[in-house]
C-alpha cells in the first residue's frame, strides 16, 4: 500500500484552492479528491444543458407559496 501524498494534497488544498488551514484539515481525502476532480474536469458531472435547465426551472419555479415572484 502506498502512502497518502500529503505534500501534493497540501499544495493543492492550501495553494491552488487557497483554503484556510482549518478548512483544509477538516476535509476528508474523499472531499479533497472531489474538489480536485471538479477543478480539473475529471469528474463525471457534465454542464447543465438548456433542456436540463428548463426541467430544473419547471420543478422549482420562482415565487412564494402563492406563485408570486419574490
C-alpha positions as a LaTeX table, in Angstrom:
\begin{tabular}{lrrr}
\hline
Residue & $x$ (\AA) & $y$ (\AA) & $z$ (\AA) \\
\hline
Unk1 & 0.00 & 0.00 & 0.00 \\
Unk2 & 1.33 & 3.44 & $-0.90$ \\
Unk3 & 1.39 & 6.35 & 1.47 \\
Unk4 & $-1.03$ & 9.24 & 1.16 \\
Unk5 & 0.55 & 12.06 & $-0.93$ \\
Unk6 & 0.41 & 14.75 & 1.76 \\
Unk7 & 2.75 & 17.17 & 0.00 \\
Unk8 & 0.66 & 17.18 & $-3.16$ \\
Unk9 & $-2.58$ & 17.37 & $-1.17$ \\
Unk10 & $-1.35$ & 20.35 & 0.85 \\
Unk11 & $-0.03$ & 22.07 & $-2.27$ \\
Unk12 & $-3.40$ & 21.65 & $-3.97$ \\
Unk13 & $-5.62$ & 22.46 & $-0.98$ \\
Unk14 & $-3.65$ & 25.31 & 0.53 \\
Unk15 & $-2.06$ & 26.64 & $-2.66$ \\
Unk16 & $-4.37$ & 26.02 & $-5.60$ \\
Unk17 & $-7.70$ & 26.13 & $-3.76$ \\
Unk18 & $-6.38$ & 28.69 & $-1.25$ \\
Unk19 & $-8.26$ & 27.02 & 1.58 \\
Unk20 & $-7.54$ & 28.26 & 5.07 \\
Unk21 & $-5.66$ & 25.61 & 7.05 \\
Unk22 & $-8.66$ & 24.91 & 9.29 \\
Unk23 & $-10.84$ & 24.16 & 6.25 \\
Unk24 & $-8.14$ & 22.04 & 4.61 \\
Unk25 & $-7.53$ & 19.90 & 7.69 \\
Unk26 & $-11.28$ & 19.50 & 8.24 \\
Unk27 & $-11.69$ & 17.92 & 4.78 \\
Unk28 & $-11.62$ & 14.20 & 4.20 \\
Unk29 & $-9.35$ & 12.82 & 1.47 \\
Unk30 & $-12.50$ & 11.96 & $-0.49$ \\
Unk31 & $-13.72$ & 15.59 & $-0.30$ \\
Unk32 & $-10.32$ & 16.83 & $-1.44$ \\
Unk33 & $-10.38$ & 14.36 & $-4.34$ \\
Unk34 & $-13.85$ & 15.60 & $-5.34$ \\
Unk35 & $-12.61$ & 19.20 & $-5.32$ \\
Unk36 & $-9.66$ & 18.17 & $-7.48$ \\
Unk37 & $-11.92$ & 16.32 & $-9.91$ \\
Unk38 & $-14.24$ & 19.29 & $-10.17$ \\
Unk39 & $-11.44$ & 21.75 & $-10.77$ \\
Unk40 & $-9.59$ & 19.64 & $-13.30$ \\
Unk41 & $-12.68$ & 18.46 & $-15.15$ \\
Unk42 & $-12.04$ & 14.84 & $-14.23$ \\
Unk43 & $-15.39$ & 14.49 & $-12.51$ \\
Unk44 & $-18.34$ & 12.73 & $-14.01$ \\
Unk45 & $-20.71$ & 15.68 & $-13.85$ \\
Unk46 & $-21.46$ & 17.43 & $-17.12$ \\
Unk47 & $-22.55$ & 21.05 & $-17.57$ \\
Unk48 & $-26.27$ & 21.66 & $-17.42$ \\
Unk49 & $-27.74$ & 21.89 & $-20.92$ \\
Unk50 & $-30.76$ & 24.01 & $-21.88$ \\
Unk51 & $-33.26$ & 21.14 & $-21.58$ \\
Unk52 & $-31.93$ & 20.27 & $-18.13$ \\
Unk53 & $-32.12$ & 23.92 & $-17.10$ \\
Unk54 & $-35.73$ & 24.16 & $-18.26$ \\
Unk55 & $-36.62$ & 20.99 & $-16.31$ \\
Unk56 & $-34.98$ & 22.49 & $-13.24$ \\
Unk57 & $-36.91$ & 25.75 & $-13.68$ \\
Unk58 & $-40.21$ & 23.86 & $-14.08$ \\
Unk59 & $-39.53$ & 21.80 & $-10.95$ \\
Unk60 & $-38.52$ & 24.85 & $-8.87$ \\
Unk61 & $-40.26$ & 27.98 & $-10.19$ \\
Unk62 & $-39.55$ & 31.41 & $-8.78$ \\
Unk63 & $-42.15$ & 32.78 & $-6.43$ \\
Unk64 & $-43.56$ & 32.35 & $-2.99$ \\
Unk65 & $-46.24$ & 30.00 & $-1.80$ \\
Unk66 & $-48.89$ & 31.74 & $-3.91$ \\
Unk67 & $-46.75$ & 31.72 & $-7.05$ \\
Unk68 & $-45.90$ & 35.42 & $-6.78$ \\
Unk69 & $-42.42$ & 36.47 & $-7.71$ \\
Unk70 & $-40.36$ & 37.35 & $-4.68$ \\
\hline
\end{tabular}
